[in-house]
Amino acid sequence: MAASPHGPGTAAPRSPDDLYATPPPWDIGRPQPVFAALAASGAFRGRVLDAGCGTGEHTLLAARLGLDATGIDLAARALRTARDKARERGHTARFLLHDARELAVLAEEFDTVLDCGLFHAFGDEDRAAYVDGLRTLLRPSGRCFILCISDREPGAWGPLHKVSRARVEAAFADGWQIDSVEPSAIDITADPGHVEAWLITVTRT
Protein backbone atom coordinates (compact mmCIF):
# COMPACT_ATOMS: atom_id res chain seq x y z
CA MET A 1 0.00 0.00 0.00
CA ALA A 2 1.45 3.31 -1.06
CA ALA A 3 -0.21 5.86 1.18
CA SER A 4 -1.35 5.99 4.77
CA PRO A 5 -4.85 6.74 6.06
CA HIS A 6 -3.77 9.68 8.18
CA GLY A 7 -6.25 10.83 10.77
CA PRO A 8 -7.76 14.31 10.93
CA GLY A 9 -5.20 17.04 11.31
CA THR A 10 -2.22 14.82 10.51
CA ALA A 11 0.35 16.46 8.25
CA ALA A 12 1.24 14.80 4.97
CA PRO A 13 4.62 13.05 4.93
CA ARG A 14 7.57 14.86 3.38
CA SER A 15 8.61 11.99 1.12
CA PRO A 16 7.56 8.41 0.31
CA ASP A 17 10.29 7.08 2.60
CA ASP A 18 8.77 8.99 5.53
CA LEU A 19 5.77 6.65 5.31
CA TYR A 20 8.03 3.78 6.38
CA ALA A 21 10.12 5.51 9.06
CA THR A 22 8.07 3.40 11.48
CA PRO A 23 5.79 0.49 10.56
CA PRO A 24 2.76 2.13 8.90
CA PRO A 25 -0.76 1.01 9.84
CA TRP A 26 -1.55 -0.60 6.49
CA ASP A 27 1.60 -2.76 6.55
CA ILE A 28 -0.06 -5.71 8.27
CA GLY A 29 2.65 -8.29 7.50
CA ARG A 30 0.45 -10.32 5.20
CA PRO A 31 -1.65 -9.74 2.08
CA GLN A 32 -4.94 -7.94 2.45
CA PRO A 33 -7.64 -10.64 2.85
CA VAL A 34 -9.53 -9.58 -0.27
CA PHE A 35 -6.39 -9.90 -2.42
CA ALA A 36 -5.55 -13.25 -0.84
CA ALA A 37 -9.05 -14.44 -1.77
CA LEU A 38 -8.62 -13.20 -5.34
CA ALA A 39 -5.31 -15.03 -5.61
CA ALA A 40 -6.87 -18.24 -4.28
CA SER A 41 -9.63 -17.94 -6.88
CA GLY A 42 -7.13 -17.82 -9.75
CA ALA A 43 -7.85 -14.18 -10.61
CA PHE A 44 -4.15 -13.25 -10.93
CA ARG A 45 -2.67 -14.38 -14.24
CA GLY A 46 0.41 -13.97 -16.43
CA ARG A 47 2.79 -11.13 -15.73
CA VAL A 48 1.73 -9.24 -12.61
CA LEU A 49 2.50 -5.62 -11.69
CA ASP A 50 1.94 -4.49 -8.10
CA ALA A 51 1.65 -0.69 -8.32
CA GLY A 52 2.59 1.02 -5.07
CA CYS A 53 3.82 -2.28 -3.67
CA GLY A 54 5.16 -1.00 -0.34
CA THR A 55 6.96 -3.83 1.46
CA GLY A 56 5.85 -6.28 -1.19
CA GLU A 57 3.22 -8.57 0.33
CA HIS A 58 1.05 -8.65 -2.80
CA THR A 59 4.00 -8.93 -5.18
CA LEU A 60 5.20 -11.92 -3.17
CA LEU A 61 1.68 -13.35 -3.11
CA ALA A 62 1.79 -13.42 -6.92
CA ALA A 63 5.33 -14.82 -6.90
CA ARG A 64 4.25 -17.61 -4.56
CA LEU A 65 1.75 -18.64 -7.23
CA GLY A 66 4.61 -19.02 -9.70
CA LEU A 67 3.73 -15.84 -11.58
CA ASP A 68 6.20 -13.31 -13.01
CA ALA A 69 5.79 -10.58 -10.39
CA THR A 70 7.07 -6.99 -10.35
CA GLY A 71 6.47 -4.41 -7.62
CA ILE A 72 7.04 -0.67 -7.99
CA ASP A 73 7.11 2.05 -5.37
CA LEU A 74 8.76 5.39 -4.66
CA ALA A 75 9.74 4.41 -1.10
CA ALA A 76 13.26 2.98 -1.25
CA ARG A 77 13.04 1.91 2.39
CA ALA A 78 9.94 -0.17 1.66
CA LEU A 79 11.56 -1.75 -1.40
CA ARG A 80 14.57 -2.83 0.66
CA THR A 81 12.21 -4.57 3.06
CA ALA A 82 10.39 -6.20 0.13
CA ARG A 83 13.64 -7.57 -1.30
CA ASP A 84 14.61 -8.90 2.13
CA LYS A 85 11.25 -10.68 2.40
CA ALA A 86 11.72 -12.24 -1.03
CA ARG A 87 15.13 -13.62 -0.05
CA GLU A 88 13.90 -14.90 3.31
CA ARG A 89 10.87 -16.61 1.76
CA GLY A 90 12.70 -17.98 -1.25
CA HIS A 91 10.49 -16.20 -3.79
CA THR A 92 11.63 -14.66 -7.07
CA ALA A 93 10.21 -11.18 -7.60
CA ARG A 94 11.45 -7.91 -9.03
CA PHE A 95 11.16 -4.64 -7.11
CA LEU A 96 11.75 -1.31 -8.86
CA LEU A 97 11.98 2.27 -7.63
CA HIS A 98 9.52 3.84 -10.05
CA ASP A 99 6.79 6.48 -10.18
CA ALA A 100 3.37 4.96 -10.96
CA ARG A 101 2.41 8.18 -12.76
CA GLU A 102 5.03 7.31 -15.41
CA LEU A 103 4.17 3.70 -16.17
CA ALA A 104 4.77 4.05 -19.91
CA VAL A 105 8.47 4.57 -19.15
CA LEU A 106 8.66 0.92 -18.09
CA ALA A 107 8.02 -0.06 -21.73
CA GLU A 108 6.64 -3.44 -20.63
CA GLU A 109 3.35 -5.31 -20.84
CA PHE A 110 1.46 -7.00 -18.03
CA ASP A 111 -1.61 -9.23 -17.78
CA THR A 112 -2.65 -8.27 -14.24
CA VAL A 113 -2.18 -5.10 -12.19
CA LEU A 114 -2.68 -4.98 -8.42
CA ASP A 115 -3.25 -1.67 -6.64
CA CYS A 116 -3.73 -1.72 -2.90
CA GLY A 117 -3.86 1.81 -1.57
CA LEU A 118 -2.37 3.77 -4.47
CA PHE A 119 -5.43 4.93 -6.40
CA HIS A 120 -6.77 6.91 -3.44
CA ALA A 121 -3.43 8.72 -3.03
CA PHE A 122 -3.85 10.63 -6.29
CA GLY A 123 -5.70 13.81 -7.07
CA ASP A 124 -7.53 14.12 -10.37
CA GLU A 125 -4.51 15.08 -12.53
CA ASP A 126 -2.17 12.44 -11.10
CA ARG A 127 -4.93 9.82 -11.23
CA ALA A 128 -5.48 10.54 -14.92
CA ALA A 129 -1.74 10.11 -15.60
CA TYR A 130 -1.75 6.85 -13.66
CA VAL A 131 -4.74 5.43 -15.52
CA ASP A 132 -3.25 6.50 -18.86
CA GLY A 133 -0.12 4.56 -17.93
CA LEU A 134 -2.16 1.53 -16.95
CA ARG A 135 -3.80 1.60 -20.37
CA THR A 136 -0.34 1.64 -21.97
CA LEU A 137 1.12 -1.35 -20.17
CA LEU A 138 -1.88 -3.61 -19.56
CA ARG A 139 -2.51 -6.01 -22.43
CA PRO A 140 -6.00 -6.02 -24.03
CA SER A 141 -8.29 -8.12 -21.82
CA GLY A 142 -5.83 -7.68 -18.95
CA ARG A 143 -7.36 -6.89 -15.58
CA CYS A 144 -6.63 -4.41 -12.84
CA PHE A 145 -7.72 -4.99 -9.24
CA ILE A 146 -7.85 -1.86 -7.07
CA LEU A 147 -8.47 -1.69 -3.32
CA CYS A 148 -8.99 1.92 -2.20
CA ILE A 149 -10.63 3.92 0.56
CA SER A 150 -14.26 4.61 -0.29
CA ASP A 151 -16.44 7.62 0.34
CA ARG A 152 -18.34 5.49 2.85
CA GLU A 153 -15.44 5.87 5.29
CA PRO A 154 -16.24 8.67 7.79
CA GLY A 155 -13.97 11.51 8.77
CA ALA A 156 -11.03 13.26 7.14
CA TRP A 157 -8.07 11.22 5.95
CA GLY A 158 -5.25 13.71 5.52
CA PRO A 159 -3.85 13.81 1.98
CA LEU A 160 -5.90 10.86 0.73
CA HIS A 161 -8.88 11.15 -1.61
CA LYS A 162 -11.83 9.03 -0.59
CA VAL A 163 -13.15 7.46 -3.76
CA SER A 164 -16.73 7.58 -5.01
CA ARG A 165 -18.32 5.40 -7.67
CA ALA A 166 -18.55 8.50 -9.85
CA ARG A 167 -14.80 9.03 -9.56
CA VAL A 168 -14.18 5.42 -10.61
CA GLU A 169 -16.49 5.78 -13.60
CA ALA A 170 -14.78 9.01 -14.67
CA ALA A 171 -11.28 7.55 -14.33
CA PHE A 172 -12.05 4.43 -16.38
CA ALA A 173 -14.40 5.91 -18.98
CA ASP A 174 -12.10 5.51 -21.99
CA GLY A 175 -10.64 2.17 -23.02
CA TRP A 176 -11.89 0.20 -20.05
CA GLN A 177 -14.72 -2.04 -18.96
CA ILE A 178 -15.66 -1.59 -15.31
CA ASP A 179 -16.45 -5.13 -14.20
CA SER A 180 -17.39 -4.40 -10.60
CA VAL A 181 -17.18 -1.87 -7.77
CA GLU A 182 -17.83 -3.81 -4.57
CA PRO A 183 -17.86 -2.71 -0.91
CA SER A 184 -14.78 -4.07 0.85
CA ALA A 185 -12.28 -3.16 3.58
CA ILE A 186 -8.58 -2.47 4.03
CA ASP A 187 -7.19 -4.05 7.20
CA ILE A 188 -4.92 -1.80 9.28
CA THR A 189 -3.05 -2.26 12.55
CA ALA A 190 -4.60 0.86 14.13
CA ASP A 191 -8.10 1.18 15.59
CA PRO A 192 -10.70 0.28 14.46
CA GLY A 193 -8.76 -2.38 12.55
CA HIS A 194 -10.00 -1.56 9.05
CA VAL A 195 -11.18 1.25 6.78
CA GLU A 196 -14.12 1.11 4.40
CA ALA A 197 -12.99 0.45 0.85
CA TRP A 198 -13.99 -0.39 -2.68
CA LEU A 199 -12.70 -3.40 -4.51
CA ILE A 200 -12.65 -2.24 -8.15
CA THR A 201 -12.13 -4.63 -11.04
CA VAL A 202 -11.57 -3.22 -14.52
CA THR A 203 -10.61 -4.85 -17.81
CA ARG A 204 -8.56 -3.22 -20.57
CA THR A 205 -10.66 -3.21 -23.74
N, C-alpha and C positions, 0 to 999 in steps of 0.2 A: 504494500500500500504506500502511495507516494506522498500523502498529505495527512496531517493529523486533525481530528475533530477537536479543535481548540474550543474551550468554553467561552462564555461571554466575557468580553474585556481582555482576553488574552492576546498579546501582541503576536504578529506573524513572525515566524523565524527569519533570521537574516540570510540563511543559505540552506540548500537542501541538507547539507551535513548537520546543521543544527538540529534537524528533526531526530537525529540518531545520537545526539550527545549523551542521552540516557535512553533506556528502552522506551520507545513510544507506545501509547496505549493500544494501537492497532496491531503491533507486532506480537502476536499471541503464541508464537513458537510452533505453530502448525498451520496448515491451510485453513482458510475460512470454510465452515461446514458446507455452505452452498457450492463452493468450487470443488470440494472433495466429492460431493454427491454427483456433480456434473462429470468429474473424471471417472467415477465408478460406473456411470451410465454409458461411457464410451463417447461422450460429446467432444472430447479433445482429440484432434486428428492431425496427422502430417507434421509439418513444421509449425512449431508453436512459438509465438512471441508473447512475453509477459511484459506489458508496458507499465512502467512505474513499479518495478519488481521488488523494491525494498530489499529485505534480507533474503529474498529468494524462495520463500516457501512454495509459491505456486509454480515457479519455474522448475523446482526440484520435484514437485508433484508430477508435472508432465514428463520430466526425465525418468522418474521411477516407472512410468508406463512404457518406457523404451522409445519415447518420442524425441525428436530433434528439438531441443528447448533452448531458447535465448531469452535472457532477461535484460532489460535496460532501465537505467535510473540515472539521476543526476547527483545522487548522494554516494560519494566514493566510499564513505565509511560503511554504508549499508552493503555496497557491492563486495567489500572485503569480507564482511561477515557471510555473505551469500557464497562466496568462493570457498571459505573455510567449511561451511556446512556441506558443500558438494564433496569436498575431499573427505570429510569425516564420514559421510554416508555412502561414499563410493559411487556417486552418481556423476555422469558426464553432462555438463551444462555449460553454456557460454554466458558470461555476464559482461555487459558493455556499459561504459559511461557515455550516455547519449541522451539528448533532449528529445522527448516524445513529440514536440512540436515540429521536429525536422526529420520525420520518419523517412521521407523520400531519399535522404542522404544515405541511408543504409543500402539502397540499391539492391534489395533482396525481396523475395516473395515468401509469404507464409500462408498456411491453411487455416490457422486458428490464432486469434489474439485474445489474451486475457487482460483484463483491466480491473484491478481491485483497488479502488480509492484514488484513481488518477483523474477520471472524468470530472469529478466534482471539484477538483482543484483549479480548474480553468474557468476564466471569464469567457465571454462570448467570442472575442477575437482569437484567443489562444485555443479555445475549443474547436473553432472552425479550422484552424491550422492543423490541429491534431487529427480531426476527422478526415480532412483532405489527405493527410499522410497515410491514414489507415486505408483509404480508398486506393492509394498508390501501391501499397505493399501487400494487401490481402488479395489472394487469387479470387477470380470469379467463383461464386458459390462458397467461398470461405466464410467463416463465422467469427463474430466477435462477441465475447461475453463480458459484460460490464456490471460491476457491483459498486454502487455509488449511494451516497446519502440522499434520501428523498425529502421532498417538501412536507412529508408527514412527520418528520422529526421536529420536535418543538425547540424553541430557543434559538439563540444566535450561535454560530459556529465559526467565529473568527474569520479567517480569509477564505473559507470554503463556500461553495455555491450549492445550496440545497437544490436538488434537481426535480423539476416537474415533468409530467408527461409531455406537456407542450414543448418544453426545452428539448426533450429527446426527439420528438417528432420534427422539430426545426433542424436539429443537428444532422439527422439522418434522412433528410427529405430527398436528396439527390444521389442516385446510384446505390441505394440500399433498400432492402426489405426489412422492416421492423417485425421480427417474428413474435416477440413478447416483451411486455414490461410488467414484471410480477413483483408484488410486495415481498420484501426479504429483510435481512438484517446483516449488519457487520458486527461481529464479535469484537469486543475490546476488553482490555484488562482493568479499565477504570469503571466506576459505577456509572450507569446501572448494568454494565456488562455487555451492552450492545447499543447500536444506533439503528434507527429505522432506515431502510435502504430499498432501492430498486434493483432487481436483477434484470438486466436488459440483454436481449439476444437479438443481434442483427446479422443479416446475410448480405454479402457483397453481390450485387446483381450485375 
